[in-house]
Amino acid sequence: MSESRFSVLLRQFQGVMEVVDSGGEAAKKLFELQRTVFSLEEENAALIEENAALKQTVADYKQFDVDRESYVHHQLPSGAWVVVVKADAVGQADTMQDGMYLCERCFSKRQRSILQPIEKRSSAAYLKCHECGSEVMKDNPHKSALDFC
């Protein structure tokens, strides 16, 4: 990275301060100016860092919008909605495989969270999102099955 204008200015003022008598009014003014320049350099560095982080966030959002085209909303036999890889995109999605379900709630917030099977005292199979805590019933429960507490 090239030397900033503030650094050049700071070096010039340091040279002037060596010439000026340290007890005079000009030296005090130059010292105040030097502190201001240091402060501006710190603010500038912080803004550059914040700008880079914001650019990365925007790039991530744009990439998610592109990736979103590889997914489709899918209704499970229980009636619950999940997100799955499109049939024609199974080989293209980075880590997704056919049969994996993503949480609908998290996906709407630009997050990919794979639903995991959980054990319940029920005849129905359930999936849980460990990011937001959502639980969805995967299959239709058998009408004749009784649940015991």
C-alpha positions in Angstrom: 0.0 0.0 0.0 1.4 3.4 -0.9 2.2 5.9 1.7 -0.8 8.0 2.7 -1.0 11.7 2.3 -1.4 12.0 6.1 2.0 10.2 6.6 3.7 12.6 4.1 2.1 15.6 5.9 3.2 14.2 9.3 6.8 13.8 8.2 6.8 17.4 6.9 5.5 18.8 10.2 8.0 16.7 12.1 10.8 18.4 10.1 9.3 21.8 10.7 9.1 21.1 14.5 12.8 20.3 14.6 13.5 23.8 13.2 11.1 25.7 15.4 12.0 26.4 19.0 10.2 23.8 21.2 9.1 26.4 23.7 7.4 28.8 21.2 3.7 29.2 20.3 4.3 27.7 16.8 5.6 24.5 18.3 2.5 24.1 20.4 0.3 24.7 17.4 2.3 22.2 15.4 2.1 19.6 18.1 -1.7 20.0 18.2 -1.7 19.6 14.4 0.4 16.5 14.7 -2.1 14.9 17.2 -5.0 15.8 14.8 -3.2 14.1 11.9 -2.6 11.0 14.0 -6.3 11.0 14.9 -7.3 11.4 11.3 -5.0 8.5 10.2 -6.7 6.2 12.8 -10.1 7.2 11.7 -9.1 6.7 8.0 -7.8 3.2 8.8 -11.0 2.3 10.6 -13.1 3.5 7.7 -11.0 1.5 5.2 -11.5 -1.6 7.4 -15.2 -1.0 7.7 -15.6 -0.4 4.0 -13.8 -3.7 3.2 -16.1 -5.6 5.6 -19.2 -4.0 4.0 -17.9 -4.9 0.5 -17.5 -8.5 1.6 -21.0 -8.5 3.0 -22.4 -7.2 -0.2 -20.4 -9.8 -2.2 -21.8 -12.6 0.1 -25.3 -11.4 -0.5 -24.9 -11.3 -4.2 -23.4 -14.8 -4.2 -26.3 -16.1 -2.1 -28.7 -14.6 -4.6 -26.9 -16.5 -7.4 -26.8 -19.7 -5.4 -30.5 -19.4 -4.5 -31.3 -20.3 -8.1 -30.1 -23.8 -7.4 -32.7 -24.4 -4.7 -36.5 -24.9 -4.6 -39.1 -24.9 -1.9 -40.5 -28.4 -1.3 -43.5 -29.6 0.7 -42.9 -32.8 2.8 -45.6 -35.4 3.1 -46.5 -33.9 6.5 -47.3 -30.6 4.9 -44.2 -28.8 6.2 -42.1 -26.7 3.9 -38.3 -27.1 3.5 -35.7 -26.0 0.9 -34.0 -28.6 -1.3 -31.5 -28.6 -4.2 -33.3 -28.5 -7.6 -33.2 -31.9 -9.3 -31.2 -30.5 -12.2 -28.7 -28.8 -9.8 -27.8 -31.7 -7.5 -24.3 -32.1 -8.9 -23.7 -28.3 -8.9 -24.5 -27.3 -5.3 -21.3 -27.2 -3.3 -22.0 -29.4 -0.3 -25.7 -30.3 -0.7 -26.7 -33.8 -1.7 -30.0 -35.2 -2.9 -32.2 -35.8 0.1 -30.8 -33.0 2.3 -33.4 -30.6 3.6 -32.6 -26.9 4.5 -34.6 -24.9 7.1 -37.1 -22.7 5.3 -36.9 -20.0 8.1 -33.1 -19.8 8.0 -33.0 -19.8 4.2 -35.2 -16.8 4.1 -32.6 -15.0 6.2 -29.8 -16.0 3.8 -28.5 -18.9 5.9 -28.1 -22.5 4.9 -28.9 -24.8 7.8 -29.3 -28.5 7.2 -32.3 -30.0 9.1 -31.2 -33.0 11.3 -33.3 -35.9 12.4 -34.3 -35.9 16.0 -35.8 -38.6 18.3 -39.3 -37.9 19.7 -41.7 -40.0 21.5 -43.9 -40.2 18.5 -44.4 -42.5 15.5 -43.6 -39.6 13.1 -40.1 -38.7 12.0 -39.0 -35.1 12.9 -36.2 -32.9 11.6 -34.7 -30.0 13.6 -32.8 -26.9 12.6 -30.0 -26.4 15.1 -29.6 -22.7 14.1 -33.1 -21.4 14.8 -34.6 -24.4 16.7 -37.4 -25.1 14.2 -38.8 -28.6 14.1 -40.7 -30.1 11.2 -42.5 -33.3 10.8 -41.0 -35.2 7.9 -43.6 -37.9 7.2 -47.3 -38.2 7.7 -47.9 -39.9 11.0 -49.8 -43.2 10.7 -53.5 -42.6 11.5 -53.7 -45.8 13.5 -50.6 -45.2 15.5 -51.1 -44.1 19.1 -48.6 -41.9 20.9 -47.8 -42.6 24.5 -46.4 -40.1 26.9 
